[in-house]
Amino acid sequence: MDRFSAEVIKSHNKCRRQHNVAELRHSKDLSILAQKWADHLASINRPIHSNDTYKGEKLGENVARVWRSIGAEHTGQEVTKEWYSERTNYDFKLGKFTTGVGHFTQLIWKDSREIGVGKSLTRDGQIFVVCNYYPSGNIYGKFTENVFPPKYNFFTTFF
């Protein structure tokens, strides 16, 4: 596993601990799928979701596109922070999917256990990051049993 992937997973797990859910384990198979999709996104220069499956089930997936000057890095912590920042849009009392929360809820989804990470760079300096999650999160009717409030105001202390 490369440094970027390790940093993504470490940052994810730090967030997950604050929401009282188990850490994600790295999956080489999921990373292969994530890398293939990140490469594809870089080739078409468009952030869209895949229809990839794993063990016969649709995967959970977070996709990010970042513009940087050529040679600049986008860290695993930064991409996790972007997805986690959607926490401020999530209503824990309502406990359901709404626009602008899907990256966050997938990141901390209790029933997801494995993660794969891919990253690809375009010629003009865009970076596409893909994380695959198994089992998938963001299942309607399952939010209250999978998305828990943080122990404390984690966002300001972690990032």
CORJOHU-V870935 format. One record per run of one state. SS is the DSSP state (2 for helix, 1 for strand, 0 for the rest). FROM is the first residue (numbers start at 1). LEN is the number of residues. Records with the same first field share a line. If there is no record, write none. Layout:
SS->FROM-LEN / FROM-LEN
//
This chain:
0->1-2 / 19-6 / 27-1 / 45-8 / 55-2 / 59-1 / 68-8 / 90-12 / 109-5 / 122-4 / 135-19 / 159-1
2->3-16 / 28-17 / 76-14 / 102-7 / 154-5
1->25-2 / 53-2 / 57-2 / 60-8 / 114-8 / 126-9
//
